[in-house]
């Protein structure tokens, strides 16, 4: 039953069932039984999908410890547990922990299986993605190009694994700012996918998503919008309205509508997206929070500041609860809400929140980080509007020294 719910994306029901199964298996077989360990992994995955990252992380850390004890570090179950825990660290914003663990996974996979084994290649792809998220773009690009070369040598260009790695490389090129190379590779990938597996295949649709994103980066907004509308229609036909992938497509199309100034269509689609994500994933899931952030931005851009404020206050509370006060997304929520207060001339509230955000930005990112500097300039403007001219000048002098 849990597998059926998982296949449909009903992760809240999966969570409840797996908690019951885990309790029974512990009682019947003990904590170290392979069946119990498998259920722990399934429950951790359910926690992950409903946005309970702390619970997922805690359970996966325990699972990894038990797998090492029971099977040893080189066993596939232990290596899978390491990979899953690293993915949770990455989603939780703990990029250094994720990177360290994935580097270890890659070493162990290579030692046990060699470079050309599929699991070793997957480990390279995961590590490349973490390098990319951690801002280590040269390392990410080098590893992604190596993976593509190994896949072409081992499987050929038309193999699904090779195409998947080419997608990862195109994404890395995009993050490195090499947009022409990214676009050329993405168009090649899409052509190969349509030729080998057809237009409606999920991998083809993902290729279309990536190409549309690159079009946006290159300010080819008409091409991006046309492609994204086609993608959303295909995903609804193949996956239904409630599929997480359909929801991602909705989010990307709403963003493109917003970029083109079509705010009514953007708002309509984003409101629908927030409701669907709350139903499917729950209001505490990080993706739901991102959708709420984007809807608040549309409200701001449309001048609906009271709606934006109400939504941002809800988001800030949820982000603190789910991600913690020091998570980058929480800090961004604080900064965005402060701006909304400011635009409504709620200067005491804006000042207090912006000061808190700057302290946290300094602590987490450092005083030279762009987000820290933007918050400083915003606070200076708030001070000036609030009649605190000396405080504003002092803050701007510090900004100029840092910049």
VMD Tcl script that draws the C-alpha trace (Angstrom):
set ca {
  {0.00 0.00 0.00}
  {2.83 2.40 0.88}
  {4.39 1.78 -2.54}
  {1.09 2.66 -4.24}
  {0.78 5.90 -2.28}
  {4.43 6.74 -3.04}
  {3.89 6.14 -6.75}
  {0.97 8.59 -6.67}
  {2.95 11.17 -4.70}
  {0.82 10.87 -1.52}
  {3.75 11.11 0.85}
  {1.78 12.03 3.97}
  {-0.03 8.68 3.75}
  {3.28 6.93 3.05}
  {4.75 8.50 6.19}
  {1.95 7.23 8.42}
  {2.07 3.71 6.99}
  {5.85 3.41 7.18}
  {5.89 4.60 10.80}
  {3.48 1.78 11.67}
  {5.47 -0.78 9.67}
  {8.73 0.29 11.30}
  {7.27 -0.07 14.79}
  {6.02 -3.59 14.03}
  {9.26 -4.72 12.40}
  {11.34 -3.47 15.30}
  {9.19 -5.48 17.67}
  {9.23 -8.63 15.54}
  {12.75 -8.67 14.08}
  {14.83 -6.10 15.93}
  {16.44 -2.88 14.81}
  {19.27 -4.40 12.77}
  {17.19 -6.76 10.63}
  {17.49 -6.00 6.88}
  {13.72 -5.59 6.60}
  {13.71 -3.08 9.45}
  {16.59 -1.16 7.91}
  {14.77 -1.06 4.57}
  {11.68 0.35 6.25}
  {13.81 2.99 7.97}
  {15.11 4.04 4.56}
  {11.55 4.20 3.17}
  {10.34 6.26 6.13}
  {13.28 8.65 5.78}
  {12.33 9.11 2.12}
  {8.75 9.91 3.15}
  {9.99 12.47 5.69}
  {12.16 13.95 2.95}
  {9.23 14.32 0.55}
  {6.89 15.96 3.10}
  {9.56 18.46 4.12}
  {10.46 17.00 7.51}
  {14.15 17.35 6.87}
  {15.29 17.21 10.47}
  {13.42 13.95 11.01}
  {14.77 12.55 7.73}
  {18.32 13.57 8.61}
  {18.15 12.10 12.11}
  {16.73 8.80 10.85}
  {19.22 8.56 7.98}
  {22.14 9.19 10.33}
  {20.92 6.36 12.54}
  {20.36 4.13 9.50}
  {23.89 4.76 8.24}
  {25.34 3.91 11.65}
  {23.37 0.63 11.79}
  {24.24 -0.31 8.21}
  {27.94 0.17 8.88}
  {27.68 -1.99 12.00}
  {25.69 -4.72 10.31}
  {27.15 -4.81 6.79}
  {30.37 -2.80 6.81}
  {31.24 0.44 5.05}
  {31.63 -1.01 1.55}
  {28.23 -2.76 1.44}
  {25.73 -1.35 -1.09}
  {23.21 -0.68 1.71}
  {25.76 1.43 3.60}
  {26.76 3.32 0.46}
  {23.11 3.96 -0.43}
  {22.51 5.22 3.11}
  {25.47 7.61 2.74}
  {24.16 8.89 -0.60}
  {20.66 9.47 0.76}
  {21.97 11.26 3.83}
  {24.16 13.48 1.65}
  {21.11 14.37 -0.47}
  {19.23 15.37 2.69}
  {22.17 17.46 3.88}
  {22.19 19.20 0.49}
  {18.46 19.97 0.57}
  {18.80 21.15 4.18}
  {21.46 23.65 3.10}
  {24.28 21.74 4.80}
  {26.45 21.77 1.72}
  {29.79 21.20 3.41}
  {28.48 18.08 5.16}
  {26.94 16.87 1.89}
  {30.16 17.46 -0.03}
  {32.31 15.66 2.53}
  {30.03 12.63 2.58}
  {29.67 12.45 -1.20}
  {33.44 12.62 -1.68}
  {33.70 9.62 0.64}
  {30.93 7.79 -1.24}
  {32.74 8.36 -4.53}
  {36.03 7.03 -3.18}
  {34.35 3.92 -1.79}
  {32.33 3.32 -4.97}
  {35.46 3.58 -7.11}
  {37.41 1.24 -4.84}
  {34.64 -1.33 -4.85}
  {33.37 -1.01 -8.42}
  {35.70 1.06 -10.62}
  {35.07 4.27 -12.58}
  {32.72 2.85 -15.21}
  {30.22 1.24 -12.82}
  {26.79 2.90 -12.85}
  {26.75 3.52 -9.10}
  {30.19 5.15 -9.26}
  {29.01 7.37 -12.11}
  {25.92 8.33 -10.08}
  {28.20 9.25 -7.18}
  {30.20 11.51 -9.52}
  {27.00 13.17 -10.74}
  {25.80 13.78 -7.17}
  {29.15 15.20 -6.10}
  {29.29 17.42 -9.17}
  {25.83 18.77 -8.27}
  {26.95 19.48 -4.70}
  {30.09 21.24 -5.91}
  {27.81 23.32 -8.14}
  {25.48 24.23 -5.28}
  {28.47 25.01 -3.05}
  {29.80 27.48 -5.61}
  {32.78 25.31 -6.59}
  {31.97 25.65 -10.27}
  {35.37 24.70 -11.69}
  {35.30 21.41 -9.79}
  {31.68 20.83 -10.78}
  {32.38 21.42 -14.47}
  {35.52 19.27 -14.50}
  {33.74 16.34 -12.84}
  {30.62 16.69 -15.00}
  {32.71 16.64 -18.20}
  {34.59 13.59 -16.95}
  {31.33 11.75 -16.27}
  {30.03 12.49 -19.78}
  {33.27 11.24 -21.32}
  {33.18 8.03 -19.26}
  {29.55 7.43 -20.17}
  {30.17 7.94 -23.88}
  {33.12 5.51 -23.71}
  {31.21 2.93 -21.72}
  {27.66 3.21 -23.07}
  {27.65 5.39 -26.19}
  {25.99 8.79 -26.74}
  {22.44 7.47 -27.08}
  {22.42 5.58 -23.77}
  {19.99 7.00 -21.16}
  {22.77 7.31 -18.58}
  {24.93 9.27 -21.00}
  {22.06 11.60 -21.86}
  {21.34 12.14 -18.16}
  {24.96 13.08 -17.53}
  {24.88 15.42 -20.52}
  {21.91 17.13 -18.89}
  {23.90 17.58 -15.69}
  {26.77 19.05 -17.69}
  {24.44 21.48 -19.47}
  {23.10 22.62 -16.10}
  {26.68 23.11 -14.88}
  {27.60 25.13 -17.97}
  {24.58 27.28 -17.25}
  {25.63 27.88 -13.65}
  {29.14 28.76 -14.85}
  {27.66 31.40 -17.15}
  {28.66 29.51 -20.29}
  {25.20 29.96 -21.77}
  {26.02 29.41 -25.44}
  {27.65 26.06 -24.64}
  {24.72 25.21 -22.37}
  {22.16 26.05 -25.06}
  {23.98 24.07 -27.77}
  {24.30 21.03 -25.52}
  {20.67 21.28 -24.32}
  {19.37 21.47 -27.89}
  {21.51 18.43 -28.78}
  {20.11 16.52 -25.77}
  {16.51 17.37 -26.68}
  {17.05 16.26 -30.27}
  {18.54 12.94 -29.11}
  {15.73 12.35 -26.63}
  {13.00 13.00 -29.19}
  {14.79 10.68 -31.63}
  {15.30 7.83 -29.16}
  {12.34 7.91 -26.75}
  {9.75 10.31 -28.17}
  {8.35 13.70 -27.20}
  {6.16 12.57 -24.28}
  {8.81 10.61 -22.40}
  {9.69 12.11 -18.98}
  {13.36 12.46 -19.91}
  {12.44 14.38 -23.05}
  {10.21 16.65 -21.00}
  {13.06 17.30 -18.56}
  {15.28 18.21 -21.50}
  {12.66 20.68 -22.64}
  {12.56 22.18 -19.12}
  {16.31 22.68 -19.07}
  {16.36 24.21 -22.55}
  {13.56 26.61 -21.61}
  {15.57 27.72 -18.56}
  {18.58 28.45 -20.75}
  {16.41 30.39 -23.18}
  {15.30 32.51 -20.21}
  {18.87 33.10 -19.12}
  {19.68 34.30 -22.63}
  {16.56 36.53 -22.49}
  {14.84 34.55 -25.22}
  {11.59 34.89 -23.26}
  {9.15 34.22 -26.09}
  {10.90 30.96 -26.91}
  {10.98 30.05 -23.23}
  {7.28 30.78 -22.67}
  {6.18 28.85 -25.76}
  {8.28 25.84 -24.76}
  {7.11 25.94 -21.12}
  {3.43 26.09 -22.11}
  {4.01 23.02 -24.27}
  {5.82 21.29 -21.38}
  {3.04 21.99 -18.88}
  {0.39 20.68 -21.27}
  {2.38 17.46 -21.83}
  {3.00 16.95 -18.11}
  {-0.67 17.38 -17.26}
  {-1.58 14.82 -19.92}
  {0.99 12.26 -18.80}
  {1.29 12.85 -15.04}
  {-1.84 14.73 -13.96}
  {-2.26 18.00 -12.07}
  {-0.93 16.71 -8.73}
  {2.37 15.29 -9.91}
  {5.40 17.05 -8.34}
  {6.84 17.39 -11.85}
  {3.71 19.10 -13.11}
  {3.97 21.50 -10.18}
  {7.57 22.32 -11.09}
  {6.47 23.14 -14.63}
  {3.74 25.41 -13.31}
  {6.28 27.25 -11.17}
  {8.63 27.82 -14.09}
  {5.87 29.03 -16.41}
  {4.53 31.39 -13.72}
  {8.03 32.85 -13.37}
  {8.26 33.41 -17.12}
  {4.86 35.12 -17.19}
  {6.14 37.38 -14.41}
  {9.38 38.14 -16.25}
  {7.40 39.16 -19.33}
  {5.18 41.44 -17.22}
  {2.08 39.24 -17.56}
  {1.28 39.57 -13.86}
  {-2.37 38.48 -14.01}
  {-1.48 35.15 -15.60}
  {1.48 34.79 -13.23}
  {-0.68 35.41 -10.16}
  {-3.42 33.05 -11.32}
  {-1.00 30.21 -11.96}
  {1.02 30.82 -8.79}
  {-2.07 30.83 -6.54}
  {-3.10 27.49 -8.05}
  {0.43 26.18 -7.50}
  {0.53 27.15 -3.81}
  {-2.80 25.41 -3.18}
  {-1.69 22.25 -5.01}
  {1.66 22.09 -3.21}
  {-0.04 22.45 0.17}
  {-2.36 19.58 -0.74}
  {0.36 17.30 -2.11}
  {3.39 18.13 0.03}
  {2.03 20.06 3.00}
  {2.63 23.69 3.92}
  {5.95 22.91 5.64}
  {7.68 21.47 2.59}
  {10.54 23.65 1.24}
  {8.99 23.65 -2.25}
  {5.73 24.98 -0.81}
  {7.66 27.75 0.91}
  {9.38 28.63 -2.37}
  {6.00 28.83 -4.12}
  {4.70 31.12 -1.39}
  {7.81 33.29 -1.76}
  {7.21 33.64 -5.49}
  {3.53 34.46 -5.00}
  {4.47 37.16 -2.48}
  {6.89 38.60 -5.03}
  {4.10 38.75 -7.62}
  {1.86 40.51 -5.10}
  {4.65 43.01 -4.45}
  {5.25 43.60 -8.14}
  {1.50 44.09 -8.65}
  {1.31 46.59 -5.78}
  {-0.80 44.28 -3.58}
  {1.35 44.93 -0.51}
  {-1.13 43.87 2.16}
  {-1.47 40.45 0.53}
  {2.30 40.23 0.22}
  {2.81 41.15 3.88}
  {0.32 38.58 5.18}
  {1.84 35.82 3.09}
  {5.43 36.76 3.95}
  {4.69 36.76 7.68}
  {3.30 33.23 7.35}
  {6.33 32.19 5.30}
  {8.82 33.57 7.80}
  {7.22 31.66 10.66}
  {7.13 28.44 8.64}
  {10.70 28.86 7.41}
  {11.98 29.29 10.95}
  {10.09 26.19 12.01}
  {11.13 24.00 9.07}
  {14.58 25.23 8.06}
  {15.77 27.06 11.14}
  {16.55 30.72 11.78}
  {20.00 30.58 10.17}
  {19.01 28.96 6.86}
  {19.60 31.20 3.80}
  {15.95 30.90 2.75}
  {14.83 32.08 6.19}
  {17.15 35.08 5.97}
  {15.74 35.93 2.55}
  {12.21 35.73 3.99}
  {13.19 38.22 6.68}
  {14.76 40.61 4.18}
  {11.77 40.42 1.81}
  {9.27 41.05 4.60}
  {11.33 44.01 5.80}
  {11.12 45.51 2.30}
  {7.34 45.02 2.28}
  {7.03 46.76 5.64}
  {9.22 49.57 4.28}
  {7.13 50.02 1.13}
  {4.03 50.36 3.33}
  {5.81 52.96 5.51}
  {5.78 50.60 8.51}
  {9.22 51.91 9.35}
  {9.69 50.62 12.94}
  {8.80 47.07 11.86}
  {10.99 47.33 8.75}
  {13.94 48.73 10.71}
  {13.80 46.08 13.43}
  {13.54 43.18 11.00}
  {16.22 44.50 8.64}
  {18.66 44.96 11.53}
  {18.03 41.37 12.61}
  {18.54 40.15 9.04}
  {21.88 41.98 8.73}
  {23.19 40.44 11.95}
  {22.30 36.96 10.68}
  {23.66 37.62 7.18}
  {26.96 38.73 8.73}
  {27.11 35.63 10.88}
  {26.19 33.16 8.12}
  {27.57 34.67 4.91}
  {30.06 37.27 6.12}
  {30.08 41.05 5.71}
  {31.17 41.01 2.04}
  {28.37 38.75 0.77}
  {26.03 40.43 -1.77}
  {22.93 39.68 0.33}
  {24.57 41.31 3.35}
  {25.47 44.42 1.34}
  {21.97 44.69 -0.17}
  {20.43 44.47 3.30}
  {22.77 47.22 4.51}
  {21.73 49.59 1.71}
  {18.06 48.83 2.38}
  {18.49 49.54 6.09}
  {20.24 52.83 5.30}
  {17.24 53.87 3.18}
  {14.88 52.91 6.00}
  {16.95 54.93 8.51}
  {16.89 57.97 6.22}
  {13.13 57.72 5.66}
  {12.69 57.36 9.43}
  {14.66 60.56 10.04}
  {17.83 58.81 11.26}
  {20.17 60.52 8.81}
  {23.38 60.07 10.82}
  {22.77 56.34 11.26}
  {22.13 56.05 7.50}
  {25.34 57.89 6.59}
  {27.40 55.79 9.00}
  {25.97 52.60 7.53}
  {26.63 53.72 3.95}
  {30.22 54.65 4.79}
  {30.73 51.13 6.12}
  {29.12 49.76 2.93}
  {31.48 51.75 0.69}
  {34.50 50.51 2.66}
  {33.41 46.89 2.27}
  {32.51 47.17 -1.40}
}
mol new
graphics top color blue
foreach p $ca { graphics top sphere $p radius 0.5 }
foreach p [lrange $ca 0 end-1] q [lrange $ca 1 end] { graphics top cylinder $p $q radius 0.2 }
display resetview
